[in-house]
Amino acid sequence: MDEHQWYLYPVLAARVARLAGGPFDVAVDMGTGPGLLTAYLARDLARRVHAVDINPAMHELARSTCTRMGVVDRVEFDRCDVHRLPYPDNHADLVVSYSCFHHWADPVTGLRECFRILRPGGMMVIWDTDGSRKSAVERIARVVRDPAHLRFVTEAFDESYAPAEVSGMVAEAHLPDPFLGPFSIDEEDVMAAIDDLANGASLPDPGEAGDGTAVAWELIVRKADPAPAQS
């Protein structure tokens, strides 16, 4: 994944900074995978990052990535399950997850857990493939030439949820005032991450099908600060 979409992670970190601000005390990367988003969060946005994954092989990759980027001392590599997180209520300022939601066995429980560990004023941001856009694979294949990468993309479409399904899960989880909409790379986020990009002018967009239409969705939920006590 990192060899094909390495450019995406600094852009996602820049997007989170634009949406949520920062710096933060604690962030959680739910499904760290190769650890690139974790590393950028630790470098730019959070004093402490929990890199969550149930696969120890992913933690080996993530630890190597964070070591290479000089942030390993700010990251905790937590082998745990999104359905039963070990963190207390109101633990994190930020929860993010990229291309992991479709792997959750019970997305409603996972959403509730992510929201539970958010502090008041915190934000969760989740990105994943739009499972209703399976027809886009043919167009994407014209751009993606590497067979392994194309197989990864095809599997993501096959396994992912349509936004309408996600909307139902969000409602069932009783998340307050969610924003759920199409996701594609924003030029403002690219420019914010330009120093980390080898050639920002020619970036492909993993959120588009090659015809300008979005093939990924974005969920944003904020946990409100408690109402002030009545005097």
C-alpha positions in Angstrom: 0.0 0.0 0.0 2.7 2.6 1.0 4.7 2.0 -2.2 1.6 2.8 -4.3 0.1 5.6 -2.4 2.9 7.0 -0.4 2.0 10.5 -1.5 -1.5 10.3 0.1 -0.4 10.2 3.7 1.1 13.7 4.1 -1.9 15.1 2.3 -4.3 13.3 4.7 -2.3 14.7 7.6 -2.5 18.2 6.1 -6.3 17.7 5.7 -6.7 16.7 9.3 -4.7 19.7 10.4 -7.0 22.0 8.3 -10.2 20.3 9.6 -9.3 19.8 13.3 -6.4 22.2 14.1 -3.8 20.9 16.5 -1.4 20.3 17.9 -3.0 17.5 19.9 -2.0 15.7 23.0 -3.2 12.2 21.8 -4.2 10.9 18.4 -5.3 7.4 17.4 -4.6 5.9 14.0 -7.2 3.1 13.7 -5.6 0.5 11.4 -2.0 1.9 11.1 -1.0 -0.5 8.3 2.5 0.6 7.1 2.5 3.5 9.6 2.9 6.4 7.2 -0.2 8.3 8.4 0.8 7.5 12.0 4.3 8.9 11.4 3.0 12.2 9.8 0.5 12.6 12.7 3.4 12.2 15.2 5.7 14.5 13.3 3.2 17.3 12.6 0.1 17.1 14.8 0.2 15.0 18.0 2.5 14.6 21.0 1.5 11.0 21.3 0.0 8.6 18.7 -1.5 5.2 19.2 -0.9 3.1 16.2 -3.7 0.5 16.4 -3.6 -2.7 14.4 -4.5 -6.3 15.1 -1.8 -7.6 12.8 1.7 -7.7 14.3 3.2 -7.7 10.9 1.7 -4.3 10.3 3.3 -3.1 13.5 6.7 -4.2 12.3 6.2 -2.1 9.2 4.8 0.8 11.1 7.7 0.8 13.6 10.2 0.8 10.8 8.4 3.7 9.1 8.3 5.7 12.4 11.9 5.0 13.1 12.9 6.1 9.6 11.0 9.4 10.1 12.4 10.0 13.6 9.1 9.8 15.5 9.1 6.3 17.0 9.5 7.6 20.5 6.2 9.4 20.2 4.2 6.4 19.0 2.7 3.5 20.9 2.1 0.4 18.8 -1.1 -1.1 20.3 -2.3 -4.5 19.1 -6.0 -4.3 19.8 -9.4 -4.5 18.2 -11.5 -1.5 17.2 -14.5 -3.3 18.7 -13.0 -3.4 22.2 -10.5 -0.6 22.6 -8.4 -0.6 25.8 -8.5 3.2 26.2 -10.6 5.0 28.7 -13.5 7.3 27.8 -12.5 10.7 26.6 -8.9 9.6 25.9 -8.0 11.1 22.5 -8.2 14.5 20.8 -8.2 12.9 17.3 -9.2 9.5 15.9 -8.4 8.8 12.2 -8.8 5.7 10.0 -7.9 5.3 6.3 -9.0 2.4 4.2 -9.7 0.2 7.2 -13.4 0.6 7.9 -14.4 -2.2 5.5 -12.3 -4.6 7.5 -14.3 -4.0 10.7 -16.4 -7.0 11.6 -19.0 -4.8 13.3 -18.8 -1.3 12.0 -21.5 0.1 14.3 -19.6 -1.1 17.4 -16.3 0.2 15.9 -17.9 3.6 15.4 -19.2 3.7 19.0 -15.8 2.8 20.3 -14.1 5.5 18.3 -16.5 8.1 19.5 -16.3 6.8 23.1 -12.6 7.4 23.4 -12.8 10.9 21.9 -12.4 13.8 24.3 -15.0 16.6 24.3 -14.0 18.9 21.5 -12.3 16.0 19.7 -12.8 14.8 16.1 -12.9 11.5 14.3 -12.2 11.3 10.5 -12.7 8.1 8.6 -12.0 7.6 4.9 -12.8 4.5 2.8 -13.6 3.3 -0.7 -17.2 3.8 -2.0 -18.5 0.3 -2.5 -21.3 1.6 -4.8 -18.7 2.6 -7.4 -17.5 -0.8 -8.4 -18.0 0.1 -12.1 -15.2 2.6 -11.7 -12.5 -0.2 -11.5 -12.4 -0.3 -15.3 -11.6 3.4 -15.6 -9.1 3.2 -12.8 -7.3 0.3 -14.5 -6.4 2.7 -17.3 -4.4 4.7 -14.8 -3.2 2.0 -12.5 -0.7 -0.2 -14.4 0.8 -2.3 -11.6 -1.2 -5.6 -11.3 -0.7 -5.9 -7.5 -1.9 -2.4 -7.0 -4.9 -3.0 -9.3 -5.8 -6.2 -7.4 -5.6 -4.2 -4.1 -8.0 -1.6 -5.5 -10.4 -4.2 -6.9 -10.6 -6.0 -3.5 -11.2 -2.7 -1.7 -14.2 -2.0 -4.0 -15.5 -5.5 -3.5 -15.3 -5.4 0.3 -16.3 -1.8 0.9 -19.7 -0.2 1.8 -21.8 2.2 -0.1 -22.3 5.6 1.5 -26.0 4.8 2.1 -24.9 1.7 4.1 -22.4 3.8 6.1 -25.1 6.4 6.8 -27.3 3.7 8.3 -24.4 2.5 10.4 -23.7 6.0 11.6 -27.3 6.5 12.6 -27.4 3.1 14.4 -24.3 4.2 16.3 -26.1 7.4 17.4 -23.2 9.6 16.4 -24.2 13.3 16.7 -24.2 15.7 13.7 -22.1 13.5 11.3 -20.8 14.8 8.0 -20.7 12.0 5.4 -19.7 12.9 1.8 -17.5 12.2 -1.2 -13.8 12.4 -0.7 -11.1 13.4 -3.2 -7.8 15.2 -2.7 -8.1 18.9 -2.2 -5.6 21.2 -3.8 -5.3 23.2 -0.5 -4.2 20.1 1.3 -1.7 19.2 -1.5 -0.1 22.6 -1.2 0.2 22.3 2.6 2.0 19.0 2.1 4.1 20.1 -0.9 7.4 19.8 0.9 6.8 16.1 1.4 5.8 15.4 -2.2 8.3 14.6 -4.9 6.1 16.1 -7.6 2.9 17.7 -6.3 1.8 18.8 -9.8 1.3 15.3 -11.1 -0.3 13.5 -8.2 -2.9 10.9 -9.0 -6.1 11.1 -6.9 -7.0 7.8 -5.2 -10.4 9.4 -4.5 -11.3 9.7 -8.2 -12.1 7.2 -10.9 -10.3 8.9 -13.7 -13.3 10.8 -14.8 -13.4 13.3 -12.0 -16.0 11.5 -9.9 -15.3 10.6 -6.3 -14.8 6.9 -5.5 -14.2 7.3 -1.7 -16.2 8.7 1.2 -15.2 10.7 4.2 -16.9 10.7 7.6 -16.3 13.5 10.1 -17.8 13.5 13.6 -17.0 16.0 16.4 -17.6 15.4 20.1 -19.2 18.5 21.5 -17.8 20.2 24.6 -20.0 19.8 27.6 -22.6 22.6 28.0 -21.6 25.1 30.7 -23.3 24.6 34.0 -26.3 26.9 34.7 -25.6 29.5 37.4 
